[in-house]
Amino acid sequence: MDVQPPVHATRRPSKYLDVWDLPNDQVIDLPLNSMHQLVDDGARAFTGFLGTIARKPHMYPIRYLSWKDMPEKLKEEC
């Protein structure tokens, strides 16, 4: 009897395209609790979006301490 291990479904990481394509004049509210922690759906979207950034280190090099210091070419690629 040949028994195969169960196959687990895997999910691909979300790309948060709705956040990437957000118009420049639109903002996402990030409500905080009394301990200044993100709450509600805004927290999930924000932390998930940060995960997409973490998976693209070539686009967001950590050597720049300020957005102002980042070269315009890199900003345009974002």
N, C-alpha and C positions, 0 to 999 in steps of 0.2 A: 504494500500500500504506500503510495507516494503522497506525502502530505506537504502541501505548500504553506509557507507562512502567510498570514493574512496581509493583504495589501492595504496600506493606509493611504487615504486620500491626502494629498498635500495641496496647500494653497500657495498661489504665487503672491508676492508682496503687492500690496495696493500701491498705485502710483499717485494717488491723490490728484488726479488731473483737474478736478474742480478747483483745487487750491492753486495749482500752477497757472491755470487759465483765468484766475480772478482778475477782474479789471483793476487798474491802478487806483481808482477812486473808491473801491469797495474794501471794507475791512471785515474781519471775522472777530466777533466778540469772544473774549476769553474770560468768563466769569471766575472769580476767585472766592474761596471760602475764607473764614476768619483767620486761617493760618497761611493765607496767601498761596494756596494750592489750587491748581486748575480743577474745575468741576464741570459736569454736564458733557454734552456732546462736543462742545468746543475743545475740551481737554483731549478727548480721543482724537479728534481731527488734528490738533496741533502736535501731539506727541507722535502720531502716525506720520505726519508730514516731516517732522524732524528725522524720523527713521528713513524716509526717502532721501533726505539730504545726507545722512550718514552713509548711505550706500553709494553716494556719488562724490567721493573725496576729491576727485580730479576737478570738480566744479567749485568746490568750496574749501580751498586749502586753509588749514588752521593757522598758518604762519602769519596771517593778517589779523591784527588785534582790533582793527576798526574797518567797517565797510568802506569808509572814505579812503583807506590805504589800498584797497583792492584795485587792481588795474581795470580800466573800463572794459577791456576785451573780455575779461572773465565775467564781469557783471552782465554784459550783453548775452553771453552764452547761457546765463541762468534763465 
